[in-house]
Amino acid sequence: MRSSANYNKKHVLGDRIAALDLAKGIAIFFVIWMHCLQYCSEITFTSSIYRFIYAFHMPLFIIISGYLYSNKLKKRTLKTNIIRQFKRLMVPNVLWGFFLGCITQEFGISGILNSFWFLYTLFVVSMIYEFAAICIKNVIISTIIVSIVILLLPGFEYIKFATPFFGIGLCFGNINLKNIKPNRYAIIASILFSIILYIFLWRGDEYIYLTKNPSIWCYSILEVRAYVLRILVGSAISLSIILVLHKIQDAFNLNILKRFSTSSLGLYVSHLFILLFIIAISDLFQNSVFHHSSLICEIITLILALILSLVLNRGIEQIKQVKYINHIF
């Protein structure tokens, strides 16, 4: 039987965990695939695969981000974290948002930031937990309080959406997830729990794009239900994926997913520019089976997403060798 020390040495490289890298690689690929389906067809939430992946792919990303940030929250100063997060998230957000605005002709602050909403959302949420940590030392209590208090604010839908998932990631970082070995019974239980939640409770209209978050001042039962289910379903499926990857990472060669993970920022911003070009020539797809067959559309966009991911990842790996521009990728 292998020792815990040997196990950790093999699967944890520095502060990185192989299963999280794999999960992040899967998440960015799903982002690209779903954007291909969204921009290149008329089939979105009518597609069962679209509804399923949208139930967890952004929560998975945010939970991983929260987990990875937990170590920085504990070891670095507030000033250091603010500066590093700003450079890592806001600089690419503003820069790439401006470039995209030159194409879409949206030059307002809202247009520039919302083009890559995930980046500024992560920055704001990480700063919220930074300041919360000054007053509340217990990260579980902090997550609960912050996730409730944030509902007092009008608007800020993406920040409200991301706050509980980021906190969940912080909670797992606090209990040292890297030392947990994969357990088949835990994996089976998490998968079954996820399936039950998804089949019996998830309808597809709970996603943030379709049903906004509740506000403490003004809410409906539908919004409260959607908010709670987003957290439950998104977290359950995300954690199941991480556990499964933790278990099978030795059985398969999954290096390409790890490479997607390390290039996730570049993949996130660059694929949108490619898709804008595809939209420009979208007349080629009018009145074709590409618009009317869900299965064919899903297969075509899957192939397109795979090609985009592989080609862009190769280019990004080369660009990241350049010293002065590698931080924006």
C-alpha positions as CSV (number, residue, x, y, z in Angstrom):
1,M,0.0,0.0,0.0
2,R,1.5,3.4,-1.0
3,S,2.2,5.9,1.7
4,S,0.4,9.2,2.0
5,A,3.7,11.0,1.4
6,N,4.4,9.2,-1.8
7,Y,0.8,9.7,-2.9
8,N,1.0,13.5,-2.3
9,K,4.4,13.8,-4.0
10,K,3.1,12.2,-7.2
11,H,-0.2,14.1,-7.4
12,V,0.7,17.5,-5.9
13,L,3.3,19.6,-7.7
14,G,4.1,22.5,-5.3
15,D,0.7,24.0,-4.5
16,R,-0.9,22.4,-7.6
17,I,-3.2,19.4,-7.5
18,A,-3.5,17.3,-10.7
19,A,-7.2,16.7,-10.3
20,L,-7.9,20.4,-10.1
21,D,-5.8,21.1,-13.1
22,L,-7.7,18.5,-15.0
23,A,-11.1,19.8,-13.8
24,K,-10.1,23.4,-14.8
25,G,-9.0,22.1,-18.2
26,I,-12.4,20.4,-18.6
27,A,-14.2,23.5,-17.5
28,I,-12.5,25.8,-20.0
29,F,-13.2,23.3,-22.8
30,F,-16.9,23.3,-21.9
31,V,-16.9,27.1,-21.9
32,I,-15.5,27.1,-25.4
33,W,-17.9,24.3,-26.6
34,M,-21.0,26.1,-25.1
35,H,-20.0,29.4,-26.7
36,C,-19.6,27.6,-30.0
37,L,-23.1,26.2,-29.6
38,Q,-24.4,29.6,-28.5
39,Y,-22.8,31.8,-31.2
40,C,-22.9,29.4,-34.1
41,S,-26.5,28.0,-33.8
42,E,-30.0,28.8,-32.7
43,I,-29.9,25.8,-30.3
44,T,-29.0,26.8,-26.8
45,F,-31.2,26.0,-23.8
46,T,-33.4,23.8,-25.9
47,S,-30.4,21.4,-26.0
48,S,-30.2,18.9,-23.1
49,I,-26.4,18.9,-23.2
50,Y,-26.4,22.7,-23.0
51,R,-28.6,22.7,-20.0
52,F,-26.6,20.0,-18.3
53,I,-23.2,21.7,-18.8
54,Y,-24.4,25.1,-17.8
55,A,-25.6,23.6,-14.5
56,F,-22.0,23.2,-13.4
57,H,-19.2,24.5,-15.7
58,M,-19.0,28.0,-14.2
59,P,-19.5,26.8,-10.6
60,L,-16.6,24.3,-11.2
61,F,-14.4,27.1,-12.4
62,I,-15.3,29.4,-9.4
63,I,-14.9,26.6,-6.8
64,I,-11.4,25.8,-8.1
65,S,-10.5,29.5,-8.1
66,G,-11.7,29.8,-4.5
67,Y,-9.7,26.7,-3.5
68,L,-6.5,28.0,-5.1
69,Y,-7.0,31.4,-3.6
70,S,-7.3,30.0,0.0
71,N,-3.6,29.7,0.4
72,K,-3.0,33.3,-0.8
73,L,-5.7,34.5,1.7
74,K,-3.9,32.8,4.6
75,K,-0.3,33.6,3.7
76,R,-0.2,36.9,1.9
77,T,-0.9,40.4,3.0
78,L,-4.0,42.3,1.9
79,K,-2.0,44.8,-0.1
80,T,-0.1,42.0,-1.9
81,N,-3.3,40.1,-2.8
82,I,-5.0,43.3,-4.1
83,I,-2.1,44.2,-6.3
84,R,-1.6,40.6,-7.7
85,Q,-5.3,40.0,-8.3
86,F,-5.6,43.3,-10.1
87,K,-2.7,42.5,-12.4
88,R,-3.9,38.9,-12.9
89,L,-7.6,39.6,-13.5
90,M,-8.4,43.3,-14.1
91,V,-5.6,44.2,-16.5
92,P,-6.5,41.4,-18.9
93,N,-10.2,42.1,-18.4
94,V,-9.8,45.8,-19.4
95,L,-7.3,45.2,-22.1
96,W,-9.1,42.4,-23.9
97,G,-12.4,44.1,-23.2
98,F,-11.2,47.2,-25.0
99,F,-10.0,45.2,-28.0
100,L,-13.3,43.3,-28.2
101,G,-15.1,46.7,-27.9
102,C,-13.2,47.8,-31.0
103,I,-14.9,45.0,-32.9
104,T,-18.4,45.2,-31.3
105,Q,-18.3,49.0,-31.0
106,E,-19.0,48.9,-27.3
107,F,-16.6,51.3,-25.6
108,G,-18.5,52.0,-22.3
109,I,-17.1,50.7,-19.0
110,S,-20.0,48.3,-18.8
111,G,-19.4,46.9,-22.3
112,I,-15.6,46.5,-21.7
113,L,-16.0,44.8,-18.3
114,N,-18.9,42.6,-19.2
115,S,-17.2,41.2,-22.3
116,F,-15.2,39.0,-19.9
117,W,-17.4,39.2,-16.8
118,F,-15.8,36.2,-15.2
119,L,-12.5,38.0,-14.7
120,Y,-13.8,41.1,-13.0
121,T,-16.3,39.0,-11.0
122,L,-13.4,36.9,-9.6
123,F,-11.5,40.0,-8.7
124,V,-14.4,41.6,-6.8
125,V,-15.4,38.3,-5.0
126,S,-11.8,37.6,-3.9
127,M,-11.6,41.1,-2.5
128,I,-14.9,40.7,-0.7
129,Y,-13.5,37.6,1.1
130,E,-10.2,39.4,1.7
131,F,-12.0,42.1,3.7
132,A,-14.4,39.6,5.3
133,A,-11.4,37.6,6.6
134,I,-10.3,40.7,8.6
135,C,-13.5,40.5,10.7
136,I,-14.5,36.8,10.4
137,K,-11.7,34.2,10.9
138,N,-13.9,31.1,10.3
139,V,-14.2,30.7,6.5
140,I,-17.4,28.6,6.7
141,I,-19.2,31.3,8.7
142,S,-17.7,34.0,6.5
143,T,-19.0,32.2,3.3
144,I,-22.5,32.0,4.8
145,I,-22.6,35.6,6.0
146,V,-21.1,37.0,2.8
147,S,-23.4,35.0,0.5
148,I,-26.4,36.4,2.4
149,V,-25.2,40.0,2.8
150,I,-24.4,40.2,-0.9
151,L,-28.1,39.7,-1.6
152,L,-28.8,43.1,0.0
153,L,-27.3,44.8,-3.0
154,P,-29.4,45.6,-6.1
155,G,-28.0,44.3,-9.3
156,F,-24.5,42.8,-9.4
157,E,-25.9,39.5,-10.7
158,Y,-22.6,37.8,-11.6
159,I,-21.0,38.7,-8.3
160,K,-24.0,37.3,-6.4
161,F,-23.8,34.2,-8.5
162,A,-20.1,33.6,-7.9
163,T,-19.9,34.5,-4.2
164,P,-21.1,31.2,-2.6
165,F,-19.1,29.1,-5.0
166,F,-15.9,31.0,-4.3
167,G,-16.6,30.6,-0.6
168,I,-17.1,26.8,-1.0
169,G,-13.7,26.6,-2.7
170,L,-12.2,28.6,0.2
171,C,-13.8,26.1,2.7
172,F,-12.2,23.1,1.0
173,G,-8.9,24.9,0.9
174,N,-9.2,25.4,4.6
175,I,-9.5,21.7,5.3
176,N,-6.4,20.9,3.1
177,L,-8.1,19.1,0.2
178,K,-4.7,18.0,-1.2
179,N,-4.4,15.4,1.5
180,I,-7.7,13.7,0.8
181,K,-7.3,10.4,-1.0
182,P,-10.0,9.3,-3.5
183,N,-12.6,7.0,-2.0
184,R,-14.8,4.9,-4.3
185,Y,-17.8,5.1,-1.9
186,A,-17.5,8.9,-1.6
187,I,-17.3,9.1,-5.4
188,I,-20.4,6.9,-5.9
189,A,-22.3,8.8,-3.2
190,S,-21.5,12.2,-4.7
191,I,-22.4,11.0,-8.2
192,L,-25.7,9.6,-7.0
193,F,-26.5,12.7,-5.1
194,S,-25.7,14.9,-8.1
195,I,-27.9,12.7,-10.4
196,I,-30.8,12.9,-8.0
197,L,-30.6,16.7,-7.7
198,Y,-30.3,17.1,-11.4
199,I,-33.0,14.7,-12.5
200,F,-35.6,15.6,-9.9
201,L,-35.0,19.3,-9.2
202,W,-33.1,20.9,-12.1
203,R,-35.3,22.3,-14.8
204,G,-32.8,24.3,-16.8
205,D,-34.3,27.7,-16.2
206,E,-32.4,28.1,-12.9
207,Y,-29.2,29.4,-14.7
208,I,-28.2,33.0,-14.0
209,Y,-28.8,34.0,-17.6
210,L,-32.4,33.0,-17.3
211,T,-33.4,33.6,-13.7
212,K,-31.7,36.4,-11.7
213,N,-30.6,36.2,-8.1
214,P,-33.1,37.1,-5.3
215,S,-32.7,40.3,-3.4
216,I,-33.5,40.5,0.2
217,W,-35.6,43.6,-0.5
218,C,-37.4,42.1,-3.5
219,Y,-37.6,38.5,-4.4
220,S,-39.9,35.7,-5.8
221,I,-40.1,32.1,-4.9
222,L,-38.8,31.2,-8.4
223,E,-35.7,33.4,-7.8
224,V,-35.0,31.8,-4.3
225,R,-35.5,28.3,-5.7
226,A,-33.1,29.0,-8.6
227,Y,-30.5,30.6,-6.3
228,V,-30.5,27.6,-3.9
229,L,-30.5,25.0,-6.7
230,R,-27.7,26.8,-8.5
231,I,-25.6,26.3,-5.4
232,L,-26.6,22.8,-4.7
233,V,-26.5,21.3,-8.2
234,G,-23.5,23.3,-9.3
235,S,-21.5,22.4,-6.2
236,A,-22.5,18.7,-6.2
237,I,-21.6,18.0,-9.8
238,S,-18.4,20.0,-9.6
239,L,-17.2,18.1,-6.5
240,S,-18.2,14.8,-8.2
241,I,-16.0,15.7,-11.2
242,I,-13.1,16.6,-9.0
243,L,-13.4,13.3,-7.1
244,V,-13.7,11.2,-10.3
245,L,-10.6,12.9,-11.8
246,H,-8.7,12.4,-8.6
247,K,-9.4,8.7,-8.9
248,I,-8.8,8.1,-12.6
249,Q,-5.9,10.5,-13.3
250,D,-3.4,7.6,-13.3
251,A,-5.4,5.4,-15.7
252,F,-5.5,7.9,-18.6
253,N,-3.2,10.3,-20.3
254,L,-4.9,13.6,-19.6
255,N,-2.0,15.9,-20.2
256,I,-3.9,18.0,-22.8
257,L,-6.4,19.0,-20.1
258,K,-3.6,20.1,-17.8
259,R,-2.2,22.2,-20.7
260,F,-5.7,23.7,-21.2
261,S,-5.7,24.6,-17.5
262,T,-2.4,26.5,-17.6
263,S,-3.6,28.4,-20.7
264,S,-7.2,28.9,-19.5
265,L,-7.0,32.7,-19.4
266,G,-5.7,32.9,-23.0
267,L,-8.2,30.3,-24.2
268,Y,-11.0,32.2,-22.5
269,V,-10.3,35.5,-24.2
270,S,-9.0,34.4,-27.6
271,H,-11.8,32.0,-28.5
272,L,-14.3,34.8,-28.4
273,F,-12.5,36.8,-31.0
274,I,-12.6,33.7,-33.3
275,L,-16.3,33.2,-32.7
276,L,-17.0,36.8,-33.6
277,F,-15.4,36.1,-37.0
278,I,-17.6,33.1,-37.3
279,I,-20.7,35.2,-36.5
280,A,-19.7,37.6,-39.2
281,I,-19.9,34.7,-41.8
282,S,-22.9,33.1,-40.1
283,D,-25.0,33.6,-43.2
284,L,-23.3,30.5,-44.4
285,F,-25.2,28.5,-41.9
286,Q,-28.7,30.0,-42.5
287,N,-31.4,27.5,-43.4
288,S,-29.1,24.6,-42.9
289,V,-29.4,21.5,-40.8
290,F,-26.8,23.2,-38.5
291,H,-29.6,25.3,-37.2
292,H,-32.3,22.7,-37.0
293,S,-30.8,19.4,-35.7
294,S,-29.8,19.5,-32.0
295,L,-27.7,16.4,-32.2
296,I,-25.8,17.4,-35.4
297,C,-25.4,20.9,-34.1
298,E,-23.9,19.6,-30.8
299,I,-21.5,17.3,-32.7
300,I,-20.3,20.0,-35.1
301,T,-19.8,22.5,-32.3
302,L,-18.0,19.9,-30.3
303,I,-15.5,19.3,-33.1
304,L,-15.2,23.1,-33.6
305,A,-14.5,23.6,-29.9
306,L,-11.9,20.8,-29.9
307,I,-10.1,22.3,-32.9
308,L,-10.3,25.8,-31.4
309,S,-8.9,24.6,-28.1
310,L,-6.0,22.7,-29.5
311,V,-4.9,25.4,-32.0
312,L,-5.3,28.3,-29.6
313,N,-3.6,26.4,-26.8
314,R,-0.6,25.7,-29.0
315,G,-0.4,29.4,-30.0
316,I,-0.8,30.6,-26.4
317,E,2.0,28.4,-25.2
318,Q,4.3,30.0,-27.8
319,I,3.1,33.5,-26.9
320,K,3.6,33.0,-23.2
321,Q,7.3,32.6,-23.9
322,V,7.4,36.4,-24.5
323,K,8.3,38.1,-21.3
324,Y,6.3,41.3,-21.5
325,I,3.0,40.0,-22.7
326,N,2.8,36.6,-21.0
327,H,0.8,38.0,-18.0
328,I,-2.2,38.9,-20.2
329,F,-2.5,35.2,-21.3
